[in-house]
Amino acid sequence: MSVKEIVGLMQVAESEEIRRSAAVILGEMGSTDGATGKALLSACKDSDGSVRLAAIRSLGKLKVESALDFLLEKFQSGGEEGEAAAHAATRLGARGVKGLHNLLGKVSPGLRRYIAAALAAAATAPADVAALKLLSDTDPGVVETTVSAMIHSLSRRSPALLKNLAHAVQALAGDKGISQATDQAVTRLLSSLDDPSGNKVLWDRIQPDHPVEVRAAALQSLGRHALKPNPDQLRQLVQCACSRDFPVAAPALILLQKLPASRQSLLAWFPLFKGHDPAARLLAIEKLGPLDQGEIAQALASQVRHPDKRVREAAMQEAAKTKSGQKAILDSLLIETNYDYAWNLSRLVAGVISLFSPFWYGSVLLQAFLHLDKQDRMADPLLFLLREFAPDRFKEELEARAQELRKKKKFEPAVSCLRHLARDPACSLETRLDLACCLLKLSHKELALEARNADASLLQFLALAHREDFPLFEKLKKNSWVDSEDLFFVGFHLAEQDNRARRAAFLILNYVVKKGGKGKTAQAARQKIKACMLDE
């Protein structure tokens, strides 16, 4: 069909679908004769909305300049047809762009956004000039509409247009009086243009004096160009990663994740250890942890106090892999004065104890013994760690220490050592007897029933007396450092218990009688035997 036939069909067809199709076909055929333009203008007054909309769009495609006044008037009526009229007007060249621009101060804010979208999406040099002016508009909605439309239409611009646009946007970014909305729009546009010449602007936009939204947009834009930052740029990225604002910290951390750390760049990376977000500290541990240096070891030791479990465990894992890290962790543990924290640290160290050098054992053992001598509970986490590292060696060392203290008649610290040994269910009965005897030496030996029932040493002796596999009396009489008064106190209490304990009581009290002769303790033992009928 010829253009003339399609024009006639559009004018006389009864079906709105046929009229709409004819309007669309005319726009695609590219005929610019006057008859086609007049027919399309006439179709813009059709009773069917879809026909009018198709005719308006075809006027723009055919660049019918005589329709400009109609399009500008139609635009002011708003709606879908008004938006289509704005886009059609931008296709009419400089006159159309100027006509729309002149309407900016005369229409409602909603229509101003239609103008912004149309100018930004036109992808022509005159329209880009007008759209760039709209990026500085006082209405944030107009700015947002403009930049979004420009970004979506970048693919329709020629390389020359893109280059000119990049230079113009960089010039706009250099203005000091631009609003936050404009600043953010410029950053987004530079990112989408992906022009290396705009990197300087983007690096400037990540500085703390810019709004969070602008900094976040700039960091996201630098993702493709920050693979080899210079030292100043690296420090800027680290500063962003330490920010309290997550939209700024997150993209900075992603960028830093791709970069290698070295001894030369150590100072630049170090602030990450004090980052607000745990992810920043985890990154510092990952990047710097493998470097065996004293400063890093101290930083890792400080991370073990962090509230986040992931940070604590990661810091401990890295510290355990280096000599300086092991030393820093153990030094921190040895000087720790907070009981709960010392326990937390000991448990963390126990989880990676297989990585530690055995040379630390002696210093920790010595510190634990110093705490034990002072009856200080700070010995508990240290002893736990020693037991986890070498259970057999720990047992031998603690037993030897207890024997040494007992021989020096330092029963209180000896009891502390023996109690730690007795916590082990597999502790020997001989060790439990030593504990009972040392407790006996510290007992006030009050014969009142309530006092005896609460006496720690008697509780231990009673438990041993009930053991069929343990000859309590035979073992007890070998302890020459346990005197007659001590034995009498034990026998006195066991004499009032069940049969097995009474049998042990008879042997003990009878031994006191034989050992004491006519002394007061022996006489009291003899009386207790008769009173409790132990000889029957």
GITA-V513050 format. One record per residue. RES is the residue in one small letter. PSI is psi in whole degrees, 0 to 359 (NA if undefined). OMEGA is omega in whole degrees, -180 to 180 (* if undefined). D_FIRST is the distance of its C-alpha to the first C-alpha in Angstrom with 2 decimals. Layout:
res->(RES	RES)
psi->(PSI	PSI)
omega->(OMEGA	OMEGA)
d_first->(D_FIRST	D_FIRST)
//
This chain:
res->(m	s	v	k	e	i	v	g	l	m	q	v	a	e	s	e	e	i	r	r	s	a	a	v	i	l	g	e	m	g	s	t	d	g	a	t	g	k	a	l	l	s	a	c	k	d	s	d	g	s	v	r	l	a	a	i	r	s	l	g	k	l	k	v	e	s	a	l	d	f	l	l	e	k	f	q	s	g	g	e	e	g	e	a	a	a	h	a	a	t	r	l	g	a	r	g	v	k	g	l	h	n	l	l	g	k	v	s	p	g	l	r	r	y	i	a	a	a	l	a	a	a	a	t	a	p	a	d	v	a	a	l	k	l	l	s	d	t	d	p	g	v	v	e	t	t	v	s	a	m	i	h	s	l	s	r	r	s	p	a	l	l	k	n	l	a	h	a	v	q	a	l	a	g	d	k	g	i	s	q	a	t	d	q	a	v	t	r	l	l	s	s	l	d	d	p	s	g	n	k	v	l	w	d	r	i	q	p	d	h	p	v	e	v	r	a	a	a	l	q	s	l	g	r	h	a	l	k	p	n	p	d	q	l	r	q	l	v	q	c	a	c	s	r	d	f	p	v	a	a	p	a	l	i	l	l	q	k	l	p	a	s	r	q	s	l	l	a	w	f	p	l	f	k	g	h	d	p	a	a	r	l	l	a	i	e	k	l	g	p	l	d	q	g	e	i	a	q	a	l	a	s	q	v	r	h	p	d	k	r	v	r	e	a	a	m	q	e	a	a	k	t	k	s	g	q	k	a	i	l	d	s	l	l	i	e	t	n	y	d	y	a	w	n	l	s	r	l	v	a	g	v	i	s	l	f	s	p	f	w	y	g	s	v	l	l	q	a	f	l	h	l	d	k	q	d	r	m	a	d	p	l	l	f	l	l	r	e	f	a	p	d	r	f	k	e	e	l	e	a	r	a	q	e	l	r	k	k	k	k	f	e	p	a	v	s	c	l	r	h	l	a	r	d	p	a	c	s	l	e	t	r	l	d	l	a	c	c	l	l	k	l	s	h	k	e	l	a	l	e	a	r	n	a	d	a	s	l	l	q	f	l	a	l	a	h	r	e	d	f	p	l	f	e	k	l	k	k	n	s	w	v	d	s	e	d	l	f	f	v	g	f	h	l	a	e	q	d	n	r	a	r	r	a	a	f	l	i	l	n	y	v	v	k	k	g	g	k	g	k	t	a	q	a	a	r	q	k	i	k	a	c	m	l	d	e)
psi->(145	167	319	319	321	321	315	321	320	330	330	346	138	330	128	332	320	318	318	316	321	319	319	317	321	320	327	336	336	15	129	21	159	325	321	316	316	320	320	322	321	322	339	350	14	154	339	129	323	328	316	317	318	322	319	315	322	326	320	318	322	354	53	96	331	346	3	311	317	317	319	320	318	323	320	345	348	194	189	323	324	319	318	324	322	315	323	321	323	340	355	14	202	323	318	317	315	319	316	319	324	339	351	320	2	348	171	161	323	320	330	326	327	317	315	314	319	315	318	328	355	329	43	159	311	320	323	322	315	320	322	325	325	340	341	12	152	343	113	330	320	318	314	317	318	310	323	316	321	318	318	340	10	325	343	0	148	161	322	316	319	319	315	320	319	316	319	320	320	322	319	323	335	347	131	341	13	153	170	320	318	318	315	321	318	318	315	319	318	322	316	328	332	44	119	333	344	1	323	319	318	318	323	329	350	2	151	341	357	154	157	317	320	316	318	316	319	319	320	325	330	356	329	351	6	27	338	68	152	172	319	319	324	318	323	318	318	320	319	320	334	0	151	344	113	320	336	316	320	307	329	319	322	319	316	331	331	349	145	150	147	171	330	328	16	313	327	323	337	323	342	335	343	18	149	318	138	331	326	317	322	322	319	318	318	317	319	340	317	346	116	84	149	317	320	321	317	321	319	319	324	331	341	345	355	144	333	125	322	320	315	312	320	318	318	319	316	320	324	345	348	152	317	325	317	316	317	318	313	323	319	320	320	330	2	137	351	119	313	317	323	322	315	317	320	321	321	316	321	329	337	23	335	340	345	147	143	352	342	343	314	317	322	320	317	316	322	319	323	319	320	319	331	11	37	127	351	348	335	306	329	318	324	316	319	320	323	326	312	86	314	315	319	315	314	316	318	323	318	321	318	317	319	315	321	320	330	7	30	78	328	307	330	319	320	316	314	326	322	322	322	345	339	122	336	10	139	154	330	320	322	326	318	319	316	319	320	321	325	322	333	353	149	349	47	131	352	142	314	318	319	321	336	358	124	323	319	327	321	317	321	319	321	325	334	353	121	332	11	111	90	311	316	322	322	321	346	343	89	341	357	115	181	321	321	314	320	318	319	311	322	317	317	334	338	11	202	182	314	317	323	323	317	324	318	315	319	312	322	323	322	320	313	324	330	346	237	14	166	320	320	318	319	324	319	318	322	324	316	319	323	4	45	342	359	NA)
omega->(178	178	-179	-180	180	177	179	179	180	-176	-171	-176	180	-178	178	178	179	180	179	179	179	179	179	-179	179	179	-179	-177	174	178	-177	180	-176	-178	180	179	180	-180	179	176	178	-180	178	178	-179	-180	-179	-177	-179	177	180	-178	179	180	179	-180	179	176	178	-180	-179	180	179	-174	180	-179	-174	-178	179	-178	179	178	180	180	-176	177	176	179	-178	179	177	178	178	179	179	179	178	-179	-179	180	-177	176	-174	-180	179	179	-180	180	178	-179	180	-179	-175	-178	-174	-174	-179	180	180	179	177	179	174	179	-180	-180	-179	-179	-177	-177	-175	178	174	-178	179	-179	179	178	180	-179	179	176	-180	176	179	-179	-180	180	180	179	178	179	-179	179	-178	-176	179	-180	179	-179	-178	-178	-179	-177	-179	-180	177	177	180	178	180	180	178	180	180	179	-179	179	178	177	178	180	-180	178	-177	-175	-176	-178	178	180	179	179	-180	179	179	180	179	-177	178	178	-178	179	177	179	-179	-179	-180	-177	-180	178	-179	178	179	-176	180	180	-177	-178	177	179	-178	-177	-180	180	180	180	180	180	177	-179	-177	-177	-177	-173	-175	-178	178	-179	174	-176	179	180	177	178	178	179	179	178	178	-179	179	-176	175	-178	-176	179	177	-175	-174	180	178	179	178	178	-178	180	-177	-174	177	175	-180	178	-180	-178	-175	-177	-180	-177	-169	-180	179	179	178	-179	-179	-178	178	180	178	180	178	178	178	179	-179	-175	-173	-177	-178	-179	-175	179	-177	-179	179	179	178	179	178	179	179	-180	-180	177	-173	-179	-177	-177	-179	180	-179	-177	179	179	180	179	-179	-179	-177	-176	-178	180	-180	178	178	-179	-179	-180	-177	176	178	-180	-176	-179	-177	180	179	-174	-178	180	178	177	179	-179	179	179	178	179	-180	-180	-179	-173	-180	-180	-174	175	-179	-176	-179	-170	-176	-178	179	179	179	179	179	179	178	177	180	-180	-180	-178	-177	-178	176	176	-173	-179	179	179	176	-179	179	-180	179	-176	-177	-175	-177	179	179	-179	-179	-179	-176	177	179	179	180	179	179	180	-180	179	177	-179	173	-169	-179	176	177	177	179	179	-176	178	177	178	-177	178	179	180	-179	-179	-178	179	177	178	178	176	177	178	-180	-179	178	176	179	179	-179	-177	175	176	175	-174	177	-174	-179	180	-180	180	180	-177	-176	-178	-179	176	178	-179	180	178	179	180	-179	-179	180	-176	-177	178	-173	-176	-178	179	-174	-176	176	179	-176	-179	174	-173	-175	180	178	-178	179	-179	179	-179	179	-178	-178	-180	-178	-178	-177	-171	-177	178	179	178	177	180	179	-179	-178	-178	178	177	178	179	-179	-176	-173	180	-178	-180	-177	-179	179	178	179	178	179	179	-179	178	180	-177	-178	178	-178	-177	-179	*)
d_first->(0.00	3.78	6.74	8.15	6.13	6.74	10.14	10.83	10.22	12.55	15.01	15.45	14.93	18.44	18.13	18.90	17.34	13.85	14.63	16.05	13.23	10.84	13.74	14.19	10.72	11.13	14.52	13.60	11.11	14.20	13.21	16.61	16.31	18.43	15.92	14.30	17.91	19.05	16.38	17.37	21.00	20.61	19.18	22.33	24.29	22.51	25.04	23.85	25.15	22.56	19.79	22.11	22.86	19.29	18.74	22.06	21.28	18.01	20.15	22.46	20.03	18.61	22.29	21.93	25.61	25.70	25.23	28.45	30.80	28.69	28.43	32.19	32.96	30.76	32.49	35.85	34.98	34.99	33.56	30.50	28.34	31.09	31.16	27.39	27.88	30.68	28.70	25.86	28.58	30.04	26.84	27.32	30.21	33.84	33.31	31.69	34.46	37.12	35.82	35.99	39.35	40.74	40.02	42.15	45.31	43.87	42.22	43.72	44.52	41.71	39.09	40.80	40.01	36.29	36.57	38.52	36.03	33.09	35.04	36.38	33.08	31.25	32.69	33.02	36.28	36.54	35.73	38.32	40.94	40.38	40.33	43.60	45.20	44.21	46.09	49.22	48.36	51.22	49.12	49.23	46.12	44.12	45.60	44.75	41.14	40.76	42.31	40.46	37.05	38.09	39.30	36.16	33.98	36.26	34.11	31.33	33.82	34.57	38.14	39.04	37.99	39.93	42.99	42.96	42.56	45.50	47.74	46.86	47.60	50.90	51.86	51.18	53.29	56.17	56.47	59.53	58.59	55.42	55.34	55.52	51.89	50.84	53.21	51.76	48.15	49.02	50.64	47.68	45.28	47.57	47.78	44.03	43.71	46.26	47.51	51.10	51.95	51.78	54.47	57.25	55.69	55.33	58.95	60.09	58.26	60.34	63.56	65.43	64.99	61.28	60.10	59.83	56.06	55.64	58.10	56.42	52.97	54.48	56.31	53.22	51.46	54.34	53.99	52.22	54.53	58.01	58.97	61.56	62.86	65.79	69.03	68.16	64.76	66.42	68.87	66.05	64.35	67.68	68.26	64.91	65.72	68.98	67.30	67.88	64.18	62.43	58.94	60.63	62.96	60.49	58.08	61.12	62.77	59.68	59.71	63.45	63.18	61.38	64.08	67.37	70.72	73.65	77.16	75.98	73.50	75.93	76.55	72.87	72.36	75.63	74.50	72.34	75.60	75.75	72.11	71.44	69.17	70.78	67.83	69.00	72.49	71.22	69.25	72.39	74.39	71.85	71.54	75.15	77.14	77.47	79.09	82.86	84.02	86.47	84.17	81.46	84.07	85.29	81.75	81.17	84.46	83.37	80.14	82.25	83.06	79.42	78.59	75.57	76.66	73.98	75.28	78.88	78.29	76.09	78.69	81.47	79.65	79.11	82.60	84.21	82.72	84.59	88.29	87.80	85.66	88.34	91.02	89.11	88.48	92.10	93.53	91.46	92.80	96.41	96.46	94.47	96.37	93.91	94.77	91.39	89.48	91.96	91.25	87.48	87.88	90.25	87.82	85.02	87.31	88.41	84.83	84.74	88.47	88.04	86.44	89.43	92.27	95.62	97.44	96.53	98.57	101.93	100.86	99.20	102.24	104.60	102.63	102.56	106.35	106.85	104.92	106.92	110.21	109.25	108.04	104.60	101.69	99.51	100.96	98.89	95.47	97.17	99.11	95.98	94.27	97.32	97.48	93.80	94.25	97.49	98.98	102.09	102.91	102.36	104.79	107.45	107.15	107.37	110.29	112.17	111.53	112.79	115.94	116.58	116.28	118.42	121.18	121.14	121.43	118.12	117.18	114.38	112.08	113.17	111.99	108.60	108.22	109.41	107.16	104.13	105.37	106.07	102.47	101.63	102.16	103.53	106.18	109.61	112.36	114.67	112.27	112.14	115.94	116.03	113.73	116.01	119.08	117.59	116.53	120.06	121.46	119.35	120.26	122.69	124.24	124.72	126.22	124.81	122.51	119.49	119.86	120.18	117.14	115.07	116.55	113.92	116.46	117.86	114.39	113.98	117.43	116.85	113.64	115.49	118.41	116.11	114.91	116.72	115.86	117.33	121.13	121.11	124.84	125.19	122.38	123.55	127.15	125.94	124.54	127.75	126.13	125.90	129.32	131.34	130.09	126.51	127.36	129.31	126.34	124.09	126.68	127.45	123.83	123.26	126.49	124.86	121.78	121.27	123.37	121.59	121.81	125.44	126.37	125.00	126.82	130.14	129.80	128.87	131.57	134.19	133.30	133.79	137.20	138.30	136.95	138.29	141.80	143.46	140.89	139.22	135.86	137.54	139.47	136.29	134.60	137.57	137.42	133.69	134.30	136.92	134.94	131.89	134.04	132.26	135.27	135.08)
//
